[in-house]
Structure formats: structure tokens, C-alpha cells
Amino acid sequence: MLTTRAYFLPAVPTMLIDEQRGDVTEMIEALSASGDRLAAEKPDVIVALSPRWVSPGPFGVDDSRTHRSVVDLPGFGVEPRYDCPGHQALARTLVEFANKSGVRAAIARRGADSAVSIPLHFFARARRIPVVPVSIGEGTREEHRAWGAALRHALTAFDGKAAFVVGGAVQWSVHDFNLRREVEEGYELDKQVQSVLRRGAWSELERAIEDAGKRATPEASLLHLEVLRGFVLIESTPGDVLEYETSPGIGTVLAEFPLVHPESAGD
């Protein structure tokens, strides 16, 4: 079974820098509070999708017993650490279910990269719930939506209680961040995507990238949000955008999405 909500979680190393400085930002507070609400549902496992794990073949699922932290953003001066237990049985079930559904998936190794370790550091700080990292791929938007739907159906059938989270950012340009360069098109992308999420206008995701302009730098072409779109199943599902944070080249959002079963959507 699933928790009542799915999550889009911010994943940027500056959050760790803020914490080290003793600066509890509004984003950190909101993310911690969201994690507390999830904890009240007592999930047995978190399935965490990372847009920074791009599988060149089938979608990847890490079935390791323990996930070590992957330091994939060394230029920020902090090393995200969130070593956590895995859930081998569920990982293998996800792969089996996806393949039976016509979605190519395979067991792979990744660990907890920055799109997993940073948000979970605040979201599930002391709980160390088992985690199953999953990847995006190099396929089409439709294939990513199918991946999200396969994950949803597999987790609905799971005997325990699972939470699904998508880490990452909206605009994502480490180059612009390092140059402290403000990019107006990036901020426009952040604005457009927040509107899409609030309204549940999922079909407008790709257009949001086009409307923002050529200098906008969407993380992973927003394929991680296409997976989330597939996972919520109902195209009109709106999200609660709880917080937004920006810095040059980077825009992050914290959002929660109610998981309504399609059969009860009209009730």
C-alpha cells in the first residue's frame, strides 16, 4: 500500500551549507515539517527517484542491502551523506512488475546520490527508513510516465506501506550558480512549473520549458516530473506547492500530491 501523498523534494547542496551556518531557512523548516507528517503515517520504505541517475538502458532499481552516499556535486564544498538501509525484496518486485507491464527495468547499482541524500537528510533525518533508489532514463516522456505508473501499481500492491518521493530541482545550472549569474529565463521556468503543479495541468510541462526560453536549464528536461505525473495516475491531480527557493541558476520546490485512486476520483 501507499502513503496518502507523493512528494517532490528539493535537492541542492546549499541547504546543507545553510544548516552548517545555523540558518534554518523556510525551505528547511517546510521540508522537515513535511517529513514529520510522513512519519506519522509510519511508512516501511521510501522509493526515491533521482534525476541525477540517468540509466542508458532499462530504468534502474538499486537492490543493495545498504546504500552508500554518492558525492556527485563536489564543487559545492559540502559532501551530502545519507547512508541508509535498502529493501531488496521490494526493489526486485518493482523490476518484475515493471517488466510485466511492458516497461523495461533492471537491477542496477547507484547508492544515495545528491537528489536522494540531501532531501532525506531533512525529510527523514533520524529515522533511516529503508530506501529503494530508482532512476530516470534516456527515453521519451511517454516512457517516463509509463515508468511512474508501473511504480504506482507495484507499490499499491506492496504488503507494507511505501512512500514515493522525487528529488531534484526545476531549473538546474551549476555553471550559472558558480558564476553567480542570474538567468531570467530560469526564474520564468520555475514560475511556469509551479503553476503547472498547483493546477494539476500536467500536460503543460513540456510547454513550460518552451515558454521559459532557450536559456532556461530544466533539470533532466523535467523527466523526473514526468515520472511523478505517471505516478499520480490522474492527470488533473493538483499539488500543494509548500515552498520555493532560488539562487542563481537553481530553483527548487517542495510539493505534495494527494494519491487518489482513479476509481474514487469522482466520489
Residue pairs with C-beta under 8 A, 6 or more apart in sequence:
1 155
1 156
1 158
1 159
1 160
1 161
1 162
2 152
2 155
2 156
2 158
2 161
2 162
2 163
2 164
2 259
3 38
3 41
3 43
3 161
3 162
3 163
3 164
3 259
4 41
4 258
4 259
5 38
5 256
5 257
5 258
5 259
6 163
6 164
6 165
6 166
6 228
6 231
6 232
6 256
6 257
6 259
7 34
7 38
7 123
7 163
7 164
7 165
7 166
7 254
7 255
7 256
7 257
8 165
8 166
8 168
8 197
8 225
8 228
8 239
8 253
8 254
8 255
8 256
8 257
9 31
9 119
9 120
9 123
9 165
9 166
9 167
9 168
9 254
10 27
10 31
10 118
10 119
10 167
10 169
10 243
10 245
10 252
10 253
10 254
11 114
11 115
11 116
11 118
11 119
11 167
11 168
11 169
11 252
12 118
12 169
12 245
12 247
12 250
12 252
13 73
13 76
13 77
13 78
13 80
13 114
13 118
14 76
14 247
14 250
15 25
15 27
15 28
15 118
15 122
16 78
16 80
16 118
16 121
17 76
17 77
17 78
18 24
18 25
18 28
19 28
19 122
20 78
25 245
26 243
26 245
27 243
27 244
27 245
27 252
27 254
28 122
30 242
30 243
30 254
31 119
31 122
31 123
31 243
31 254
32 122
32 123
32 125
34 123
34 242
34 254
34 256
35 122
35 123
35 124
35 125
38 123
38 124
38 163
39 124
39 127
41 161
41 163
42 161
43 129
43 161
43 162
43 163
44 87
44 129
44 130
44 160
44 161
44 162
45 87
45 90
45 129
45 130
45 131
45 132
45 160
45 161
45 162
45 163
46 120
46 124
46 129
46 130
46 131
46 132
46 162
46 163
46 164
46 165
47 90
47 94
47 131
47 132
47 134
47 151
47 155
47 162
47 163
47 164
47 165
48 112
48 115
48 116
48 120
48 131
48 132
48 133
48 134
48 165
48 166
48 167
49 115
49 133
49 134
49 135
49 136
49 151
49 164
49 165
49 166
49 167
49 224
49 227
49 228
50 110
50 113
50 115
50 116
50 133
50 134
50 135
50 136
50 167
50 168
50 224
51 115
51 136
51 166
51 167
51 168
51 219
51 220
51 223
51 224
52 72
52 113
52 114
52 115
52 168
52 220
53 60
53 110
53 113
53 115
53 133
53 134
53 135
53 136
54 135
54 136
54 137
54 138
54 220
55 106
55 108
55 135
55 136
55 137
55 138
56 137
56 138
57 104
57 106
57 137
58 104
58 105
58 106
58 137
59 98
59 103
59 104
59 105
59 106
59 134
59 135
59 136
59 137
59 147
60 105
60 106
60 107
60 108
60 110
60 134
60 135
61 91
61 92
61 94
61 95
61 105
61 106
61 107
61 108
61 132
61 133
61 134
61 135
62 86
62 91
62 107
62 108
62 109
62 110
62 111
62 132
62 133
62 134
63 86
63 88
63 91
63 92
63 95
63 107
63 132
64 86
64 88
64 109
64 111
65 85
65 86
65 88
66 83
66 84
66 85
66 86
67 83
67 84
67 85
67 86
67 110
67 111
67 112
67 116
67 131
67 133
68 83
68 111
68 112
69 79
69 80
69 81
69 82
69 83
69 111
69 112
69 113
69 117
70 110
70 111
70 112
70 113
70 114
70 117
71 79
71 80
71 114
72 113
72 114
73 80
73 114
73 174
75 174
75 178
80 114
80 117
80 118
80 121
81 117
81 121
82 112
82 116
82 117
82 118
82 120
82 121
83 112
84 112
84 120
84 128
84 129
84 130
84 131
85 128
85 130
85 131
86 130
86 131
86 132
87 130
87 131
87 132
90 132
90 158
90 160
90 162
91 107
91 132
92 107
93 154
93 158
94 105
94 132
94 134
94 150
94 151
94 154
94 155
95 105
95 106
95 107
97 150
97 153
97 154
97 157
98 104
98 105
98 147
98 150
98 151
98 154
99 105
101 146
101 149
101 150
101 153
102 146
103 143
103 146
103 147
103 150
105 147
105 150
108 135
110 133
110 135
111 133
112 120
112 131
112 133
113 133
114 167
115 167
115 168
116 131
116 133
116 167
118 167
119 165
119 167
120 131
120 165
120 167
123 165
129 163
134 151
136 144
136 147
136 220
136 223
136 224
136 227
137 143
137 144
137 147
137 223
141 205
141 206
141 223
141 226
144 223
144 226
144 227
144 230
145 226
145 227
145 229
145 230
146 230
147 227
147 230
148 226
148 227
148 228
148 229
148 230
148 231
148 232
149 230
149 231
149 233
150 230
151 164
151 227
151 230
151 231
152 164
152 230
152 231
152 232
152 233
152 259
155 162
155 164
164 231
166 224
166 225
166 227
166 228
167 224
168 219
168 220
168 224
169 219
169 250
169 251
169 252
170 189
170 190
170 193
170 194
170 218
170 219
170 222
170 251
170 252
170 253
171 183
171 186
171 187
171 189
171 190
171 216
171 217
171 218
171 219
171 246
171 249
171 250
171 251
172 217
172 218
172 219
172 220
172 249
172 250
172 251
173 183
173 186
173 217
173 249
173 250
174 249
174 250
175 249
176 182
176 183
176 186
176 217
176 248
176 249
176 250
177 247
177 248
177 249
177 250
178 249
179 248
179 249
180 248
181 248
181 249
182 248
183 215
183 216
183 217
183 248
183 249
184 213
184 215
185 212
185 213
185 214
185 215
185 216
186 212
186 215
186 216
186 217
186 249
186 251
187 246
187 251
188 211
188 212
188 213
188 216
189 208
189 209
189 212
189 216
189 217
189 218
189 251
190 244
190 246
190 251
190 253
192 204
192 208
192 211
192 212
193 205
193 208
193 218
193 222
193 225
193 253
194 241
194 244
194 253
195 201
195 208
196 202
196 204
196 205
196 208
197 238
197 239
197 241
197 253
197 255
198 238
198 239
198 241
199 238
200 235
200 236
200 237
200 238
200 239
202 229
202 232
202 235
202 236
202 237
203 235
205 222
205 225
205 226
205 229
206 222
208 222
209 216
209 218
209 221
209 222
212 218
217 249
228 257
229 235
232 257
232 259
233 261
233 262
234 260
234 262
234 265
237 257
237 258
237 260
238 257
239 255
239 256
239 257
240 255
240 256
240 257
241 253
241 254
241 255
242 254
242 255
242 256
243 253
243 254
244 251
244 252
244 253
244 254
245 251
245 252
246 252
